[in-house]
Amino acid sequence: MSIEWFRDLVICISGLTFTAIIVLLAVLVLLIYKKTGRVLDSIEATSNTVYEISATVRDEVVKPIVQVAAVIRGISQGVDLAREFFRKKQ
């Protein structure tokens, strides 16, 4: 056996080892991608739920409170204007 035979053997073993490593890394990346895809889907569903809840709260709670506050503010400004109008000037 000459040195060329050992060289060829080392090249073949290295090639098989690198190929196995690349295949294992590809499988690992695929598994991680699938798991993160599930997590991202879950996060998206949660954010959609939070959006729907906040939209419902805005429509059912905040808008009526703002409308009532605007009416109260308008009435108080009207009362202030009437008070100034009927106030005796000194």
N, C-alpha and C positions, 0 to 999 in steps of 0.2 A: 504494500500500500504506500502510495506516494503522497506527497503534500497536496497535490491537486485533488485527490480523492477526499481528503479531510476538508479541504476548502469547499468542495461541492457539497459535502455532507452538512457542513456548518451553514451554508447558504440555504439548503433545503429545509433544515430544521428552523432556521431563522424565519424563512418565508412562511412556514406552517404556523409558527408561534405568532407572528405578526397578524396573520390572517385570522387565527383564533381570537386574538385580542380585539381585533376590529369587529368581528362578529359579536363578541360578548359586549363590547361597548355599544354597538348598534341596538342590541336587545335591551340593554340597560336604558339607553336614551328613549327607546320606544315605550318601555314601562313607565318611565318618569313622565313622559308626554301624556300617556293615558291617565295617570293619576292626577296630574295637574289639570287636565281637561275636565275631569270630574269635579275637582275643587272649583275651577273657574265657573262651571255650570251652576254649582251650588251658590257661589257668590253672586252670580247674575240673578238667580231666582230670589235670593234674599234682598238684593237691591231693588228688584221690581216690587217685592212685597212692601218694602219700606217706602218706595215712591207712591204706591197705591194708598198706604195708610196716611202719608203726609198730605196727599191730594184730598182724601176724604176729610181729614181734620181741617184743612184749609177751607173746603167747601161747606162743611157742616158747622164749624165752630168759629173760625176766624172771620169769615165774611159777614155773618150776622152780627158779631160783636162790633166790627168796624162800622157797619151800617147803623147800629144803635148809637155808637159813639158819635157818628157824624150827625145824626138827628139831634142828640143831646147838645152837641156843640152849636148847631144851627139855632136851636131854641134859646140857648144861653146868649148867643150873639144878638138874636132878635130882642130878647129882654133887655140887654144892655143898650141897644139902640133906642128902644122905646123909653127907657129910663133917661137917657141923655136928651131925648126929644122933649120930654115933659118936665125936665128939670128946669127950675127957675134960674135965670141968669142973674148974677149979682152985679 
